């Protein structure tokens, strides 16, 4: 099953997109080897750290990964649906708006 990234575009619209293959591969590496540094992930993928930086930022901001200084990245164990559910619980007023057909 492909993971989906939940993007909150505004307080009225939620959109899902599928993770790309590299992002899925990064998740699998972190699941299997975490905690793991960005440098070690880059080595496993034969890429530079700079190339991975945007993907790691997306996965971290979306809540799939967490990062600790001098420790590395680790998998949070949460699916896209779990992350969306948590976001709606934290922001119930916005959660109601997400299901509204109104646009700003």
C-alpha positions in Angstrom: 0.0 0.0 0.0 1.4 3.4 -1.0 1.5 6.0 1.8 -0.3 9.3 1.2 0.9 12.6 2.4 -1.8 14.8 3.8 -1.3 18.5 2.9 -3.3 21.1 4.6 -3.5 23.8 2.0 -5.7 26.2 4.0 -8.0 25.9 6.9 -10.8 25.0 4.4 -9.0 22.5 2.1 -7.2 19.2 2.8 -5.5 17.4 0.0 -3.7 14.1 -0.2 -0.9 13.2 -2.5 1.0 10.0 -2.8 4.6 9.9 -1.6 7.1 9.4 -4.4 9.3 6.3 -4.6 12.3 8.0 -3.0 10.2 9.2 0.0 8.8 5.7 0.4 12.3 4.3 0.2 13.5 6.8 2.8 10.6 5.7 5.1 11.6 2.0 4.7 15.3 2.7 5.4 14.3 4.6 8.6 11.9 1.9 9.7 14.5 -0.7 9.2 17.6 1.2 10.6 16.3 4.0 12.8 17.4 6.1 14.4 19.7 6.9 11.4 21.4 10.1 10.3 20.6 11.9 7.1 24.2 11.2 6.0 23.7 7.5 6.4 20.4 7.6 4.6 22.1 9.4 1.7 24.9 6.8 1.6 22.3 4.0 1.4 20.6 5.7 -1.5 23.9 6.8 -3.2 22.7 10.4 -3.0 24.0 13.6 -1.4 22.6 14.9 1.8 21.5 18.1 0.0 19.5 16.0 -2.5 17.6 14.3 0.4 17.0 17.4 2.4 13.7 18.4 0.8 12.3 14.8 1.2 13.4 14.6 4.8 11.8 18.0 5.5 8.5 16.9 3.9 8.5 13.6 5.8 9.3 15.3 9.1 6.8 18.1 8.7 4.1 15.7 7.7 4.8 13.7 10.9 6.0 10.4 9.3 9.5 11.0 10.7 10.9 12.7 13.7 14.5 14.0 14.1 16.7 14.4 17.1 20.0 16.3 17.0 23.1 14.0 17.1 20.7 11.0 17.1 19.1 11.0 13.6 15.7 10.3 12.1 13.3 7.8 13.4 9.9 6.6 12.1 6.9 7.8 14.2 4.9 4.7 13.2 2.0 6.8 12.0 0.1 6.4 8.7 -1.3 9.3 6.7 -4.8 8.7 8.0 -3.5 8.7 11.6 -1.7 11.9 11.0 -4.8 13.6 9.6 -6.9 12.3 12.5 -4.5 13.7 15.0 -4.5 17.1 13.2 -8.3 17.2 13.3 -8.3 16.3 17.0 -5.8 19.1 17.8 -7.8 21.6 15.7 -11.5 20.7 16.0 -12.8 23.9 14.5 -10.6 23.5 11.5 -11.6 19.9 11.3 -15.2 20.9 10.8 -14.1 23.4 8.1 -12.2 20.7 6.3 -15.4 18.9 5.5 -17.3 22.1 4.5 -17.9 22.8 0.9 -17.4 26.5 1.5 -14.2 28.1 0.1 -12.6 31.3 1.4 
